[in-house]
Amino acid sequence: MKYNKSVYFFYYDWWKNIDKFIFSLIILLFLIGLFFSLVSTSLIASDKLETNDYSFFFKHLIFILIGLIVILVLSSINQEKLFRYSLLIFFISLIFLISVPFIGIEVKGSKRWIDLYFLPRFQPIELVKPFLIIFISLILSSKKYSNIHVKYLFTFFITLCVALLLALQPDIGQTLLIFSIWSILIFISGINMILLFLLFFGLIITFSYLVFFVAKFAYIKNRLLSFINSEKGTYNFQSDKAIDSITSGGFFGKGVGEGTLKNRVPEAHTDYIISVISEEFGVIAIILILLLFLILAYSIFKKVYFEDNEKIKLILVGCTCLIFMQAIIHIGVNIRIFPTTGMTLPYISYGGSSIMSISILSGIILNLTKRKINFYEK
């Protein structure tokens, strides 16, 4: 009886203190992803083919249920414990990332996944990203070392190590995303603009050298040239089909199950899910989904504005920018304003690694945006 009461009070206290609006947005985005997984991938196709195969939907549902448990755990633990455990998980996830070149699974020329017993085809970078943000934020906000330039150098070194491991896979999209998040964090921590400009200049030169003079990254050069001149490109098949699907869907779409992109483009339910949605539900669906991401970002930044703790500010900004930038890149690739790169849409794309990553980010955000308990309330 006492155990039941303690569990009840634990959940009551959790519900009382979390930001219910942010939590509702997260649940809504997950439900949208689950809905589109059912109606656009499983339900209509199964009825037409008479196979009754709902495997994608049920796997997606299981991933989301596990993700909700992750959110509950991360959002309910003490903040100091969250930071301490995050550092431990970051180094463990870094070991997984280091092991990819040795035990990774190669798919279409890229080795980005490892096969875990409980999570087949797990992508370690999805676990690294949330905890890398916490790691960088803790270093930048640390009072132990007063020399901010040493902090910048140390966080740059760690980010560079992660980036090099990603470049070996190769996964340039995630590499650029990692560097972008690091740049945002050091920018808001108060870095000198001249130093920031020099860092960007150095990164651009390094990236250009790798793309144009290192054979391993020749495919990136071809993708960039294909993006600039689509008539001569050989890497535009998926993007062309995606933009054609968006165009054919029009403003209100063809209707549930009437889209063809999911049958013509491999992994359409992950990297091109927004085109699948747009073809069947119209451009208005893209606008509404993007609006939800904007509202989520605004709600979190509003919390950041009233936050005094620099460490929490940095983590919240980093997590929010990661979610929003990944959504923008995904949509941008689908509508051909960015070159082709494999980037899932947070909360909505199918995939266990992606859902686990966004669940971790959501749990961290909910933990750090909880209502501060006033001593006099008790």
C-alpha positions in Angstrom: 0.0 0.0 0.0 2.8 2.4 0.9 4.6 1.5 -2.4 1.4 2.3 -4.4 1.1 5.6 -2.6 4.8 6.5 -3.2 4.4 5.7 -7.0 1.2 7.8 -7.1 2.9 10.8 -5.5 5.9 10.4 -7.7 3.8 10.6 -10.9 1.7 13.3 -9.4 4.7 15.4 -8.6 6.2 14.7 -12.1 2.9 15.8 -13.8 2.5 18.8 -11.6 6.0 20.2 -12.5 6.6 19.4 -16.1 5.7 21.9 -18.8 2.5 20.4 -20.0 2.3 22.4 -23.3 5.8 21.2 -24.4 4.9 17.7 -23.4 1.6 17.9 -25.4 3.5 19.1 -28.5 6.0 16.2 -28.2 3.1 13.6 -27.8 1.3 15.2 -30.7 4.3 15.0 -33.0 4.8 11.3 -32.0 1.1 10.6 -32.8 1.4 12.3 -36.2 4.4 10.1 -37.0 2.4 7.0 -35.8 -0.6 8.0 -37.8 1.3 8.5 -41.1 3.1 5.2 -40.5 -0.2 3.5 -40.4 -2.2 5.2 -43.2 0.7 5.9 -45.6 2.7 2.7 -45.2 0.7 -0.1 -43.8 -3.1 0.2 -43.7 -4.0 1.0 -47.3 -1.1 -1.0 -48.8 -2.2 -4.0 -46.8 -5.8 -3.7 -47.9 -4.9 -3.4 -51.6 -2.3 -6.2 -51.5 -4.4 -8.3 -49.1 -1.3 -9.1 -47.1 -2.4 -7.7 -43.7 1.2 -6.7 -43.1 1.3 -4.0 -40.4 4.9 -4.7 -39.4 6.2 -1.1 -40.0 3.3 0.3 -37.9 3.8 -2.1 -35.0 7.6 -1.6 -35.0 7.0 2.1 -35.0 4.5 1.8 -32.2 7.0 -0.3 -30.1 9.8 2.2 -30.7 7.5 5.1 -29.6 6.4 3.2 -26.4 10.0 2.6 -25.5 10.7 6.2 -26.3 8.0 7.4 -23.9 9.5 5.3 -21.1 12.9 7.0 -21.9 11.2 10.4 -21.8 9.5 9.6 -18.4 12.8 8.4 -16.9 14.9 11.3 -18.1 12.4 14.0 -17.3 11.8 12.7 -13.7 15.3 12.2 -12.4 17.2 14.8 -10.4 19.1 17.3 -12.7 22.5 16.7 -11.1 22.0 12.9 -11.7 20.9 13.7 -15.2 24.2 15.5 -15.9 26.3 12.8 -14.2 24.6 9.9 -16.0 24.8 11.9 -19.3 28.6 12.1 -19.1 28.7 8.3 -18.5 26.4 7.5 -21.4 28.2 9.9 -23.7 31.5 8.0 -23.3 29.7 4.7 -23.7 28.0 5.9 -26.9 31.4 7.2 -28.1 32.8 3.6 -27.7 29.9 2.4 -29.8 30.7 5.0 -32.5 34.4 4.0 -32.4 33.4 0.4 -33.0 31.4 1.1 -36.1 34.4 0.8 -38.6 35.2 -2.6 -37.1 31.9 -4.3 -36.4 29.5 -2.0 -38.3 26.9 -3.1 -40.9 27.6 -1.7 -44.4 24.5 -0.5 -46.3 24.9 1.0 -49.8 28.6 1.8 -49.3 28.1 3.4 -45.9 29.0 1.7 -42.6 26.9 3.6 -40.0 25.1 0.9 -38.0 25.9 -1.8 -35.5 23.8 -4.8 -34.7 22.7 -4.9 -31.1 20.8 -7.8 -29.8 17.9 -5.6 -28.4 18.1 -3.0 -31.2 19.1 -4.3 -34.7 20.8 -1.8 -37.0 21.4 0.8 -34.3 23.1 4.0 -35.4 25.4 5.1 -32.6 25.6 8.8 -33.6 21.9 9.1 -32.7 22.9 8.3 -29.1 26.0 10.5 -29.2 24.2 13.7 -30.3 22.0 14.5 -27.3 24.8 13.7 -24.7 27.5 15.5 -26.8 25.3 18.7 -26.3 25.3 18.1 -22.5 29.0 17.4 -22.5 29.9 20.6 -24.4 27.5 22.7 -22.3 29.0 21.4 -19.1 32.5 22.2 -20.2 31.6 25.7 -21.4 29.7 26.6 -18.3 32.2 25.0 -15.9 33.6 27.3 -13.2 36.6 25.1 -12.6 38.6 26.5 -15.4 38.4 30.2 -16.1 40.2 30.4 -19.4 37.3 30.3 -21.9 39.7 29.7 -24.9 40.9 26.5 -23.3 37.2 25.4 -23.0 36.6 26.2 -26.7 39.7 24.3 -27.7 38.7 21.3 -25.6 35.1 21.1 -26.9 36.4 21.6 -30.5 38.8 18.7 -30.0 35.9 16.4 -28.8 33.6 17.6 -31.6 36.4 17.0 -34.1 36.9 13.4 -32.8 33.2 12.7 -33.3 33.2 14.4 -36.7 36.2 12.3 -37.9 34.5 9.1 -36.8 31.4 10.2 -38.8 33.5 11.1 -41.8 35.0 7.6 -41.9 31.5 6.0 -42.2 31.0 8.3 -44.3 28.2 10.5 -43.0 28.9 14.1 -44.0 25.3 15.3 -43.2 25.6 14.3 -39.5 29.2 15.7 -39.5 28.0 19.1 -40.6 25.1 19.0 -38.1 27.5 18.2 -35.2 29.7 21.1 -36.1 26.7 23.4 -36.5 25.5 22.6 -33.0 29.0 23.1 -31.6 29.2 26.5 -33.4 25.8 27.6 -31.9 26.8 26.6 -28.4 30.1 28.5 -28.5 28.4 31.5 -30.1 25.8 31.9 -27.4 28.5 31.3 -24.7 30.1 34.6 -25.8 32.9 33.7 -28.2 34.8 36.6 -30.0 33.3 37.0 -33.5 36.7 37.2 -35.1 37.7 33.9 -33.6 34.4 32.4 -34.7 35.0 33.6 -38.2 38.5 32.1 -38.3 37.1 28.8 -37.1 34.4 28.8 -39.8 37.0 29.7 -42.4 39.2 26.9 -41.3 36.4 24.4 -41.4 35.3 25.5 -44.9 38.8 25.0 -46.2 39.1 21.6 -44.6 35.7 20.5 -45.9 36.5 21.7 -49.4 39.8 19.9 -49.4 38.2 16.6 -48.3 35.4 16.8 -50.9 37.6 17.8 -53.9 40.9 16.1 -53.2 40.2 12.9 -51.1 38.8 10.0 -53.1 36.8 8.6 -50.2 34.6 11.7 -50.3 34.2 12.0 -54.1 30.6 11.1 -53.8 29.9 14.3 -51.9 31.5 16.3 -54.8 29.2 14.5 -57.2 26.2 15.2 -55.1 27.0 18.9 -54.9 27.6 19.1 -58.7 24.4 17.2 -59.3 22.6 19.7 -57.0 24.0 22.7 -58.9 23.4 21.2 -62.3 20.6 18.7 -62.1 20.8 17.8 -65.9 24.2 16.4 -65.5 23.7 14.8 -62.1 23.4 11.1 -61.3 22.5 11.6 -57.6 19.1 13.3 -58.1 16.9 10.3 -58.6 15.4 10.3 -55.0 15.2 14.1 -54.8 13.5 14.3 -58.2 11.0 11.7 -57.3 10.4 13.4 -53.9 9.8 16.9 -55.5 7.6 15.3 -58.2 5.5 13.7 -55.5 5.1 17.0 -53.6 4.1 18.7 -56.8 1.6 16.0 -57.8 0.1 16.1 -54.3 -0.7 19.8 -54.7 -2.1 21.8 -51.8 -4.5 19.1 -50.4 -2.9 15.8 -51.6 -4.1 12.8 -53.6 -5.8 11.1 -50.7 -4.9 8.5 -48.1 -2.9 5.6 -49.6 -2.9 7.1 -53.1 0.7 8.1 -53.1 3.3 6.2 -55.1 6.6 7.6 -53.7 6.9 5.0 -50.9 6.9 2.3 -53.5 9.4 4.0 -55.9 12.1 5.3 -53.5 14.0 3.1 -51.0 13.7 4.2 -47.4 11.0 6.7 -48.2 9.5 6.2 -44.8 12.7 7.5 -43.2 14.6 10.1 -45.3 11.7 11.1 -47.5 8.7 10.8 -45.1 7.7 14.5 -45.6 7.3 13.9 -49.4 5.2 10.8 -48.7 3.0 12.8 -46.4 2.8 15.7 -48.8 1.8 13.5 -51.8 -1.1 12.1 -49.9 -2.1 15.0 -47.7 -0.8 18.0 -49.5 1.6 20.8 -49.0 -0.6 22.1 -46.2 0.6 19.0 -44.2 4.2 20.2 -44.5 3.2 23.7 -43.4 1.3 22.4 -40.4 4.2 20.1 -39.3 6.7 22.9 -39.7 4.5 25.1 -37.7 4.4 22.6 -34.9 8.2 22.5 -34.8 8.3 26.3 -34.7 5.8 26.4 -31.8 7.9 23.8 -30.0 11.1 25.8 -30.5 9.4 29.0 -29.4 8.0 27.4 -26.3 11.4 26.1 -25.2 13.2 29.4 -26.0 10.6 31.2 -23.9 11.7 29.1 -21.0 15.4 29.8 -21.8 14.7 33.5 -21.7 13.7 33.3 -18.0 16.4 30.8 -17.0 19.4 32.1 -15.0 21.5 28.9 -15.0 24.0 29.2 -17.9 24.4 25.4 -18.1 20.7 24.8 -18.5 20.4 27.6 -21.1 23.2 26.1 -23.2 21.7 22.6 -23.1 18.2 23.7 -23.9 19.4 25.9 -26.9 21.6 23.0 -28.1 18.8 20.4 -27.9 16.2 22.7 -29.5 18.5 23.8 -32.4 19.4 20.1 -33.1 15.7 19.2 -33.4 14.8 22.2 -35.5 17.9 22.1 -37.8 17.4 18.4 -38.4 13.7 19.1 -39.4 14.8 22.0 -41.7 17.4 19.8 -43.4 15.0 17.0 -43.9 12.3 19.2 -45.4 15.0 21.2 -47.4 16.3 18.0 -49.0 12.8 16.9 -49.8 12.0 20.2 -51.6 15.4 20.4 -53.2 16.8 23.5 -51.5 19.6 21.3 -50.0 21.8 18.6 -51.6 20.7 15.0 -50.9 21.7 13.7 -47.5 20.1 11.0 -45.3 18.4 12.9 -42.5 15.3 11.7 -40.6 12.5 14.0 -39.6 12.4 14.1 -35.8 9.4 12.4 -34.1 7.9 11.4 -37.4 10.3 9.3 -39.5 10.4 5.6 -39.0 13.5 4.2 -37.3 14.4 2.9 -33.8 17.7 4.9 -33.6 16.0 8.2 -34.6 13.1 7.7 -32.2 15.4 6.9 -29.3 17.5 10.0 -30.1 14.5 12.3 -30.2 13.1 10.7 -27.0 16.3 11.4 -25.2 16.3 15.0 -26.4 12.7 15.4 -25.3 13.3 13.9 -21.9 16.2 16.3 -21.3 14.2 19.2 -22.5 11.2 18.3 -20.2 13.6 17.8 -17.3 15.2 21.2 -17.7 12.0 23.1 -18.3 10.2 21.8 -15.3 8.7 24.2 -12.9 11.1 25.3 -10.2 9.8 24.2 -6.8 9.6 27.0 -4.3 10.7 26.2 -0.8 7.7 28.1 0.6 5.2 26.0 -1.4 5.8 23.1 0.9 
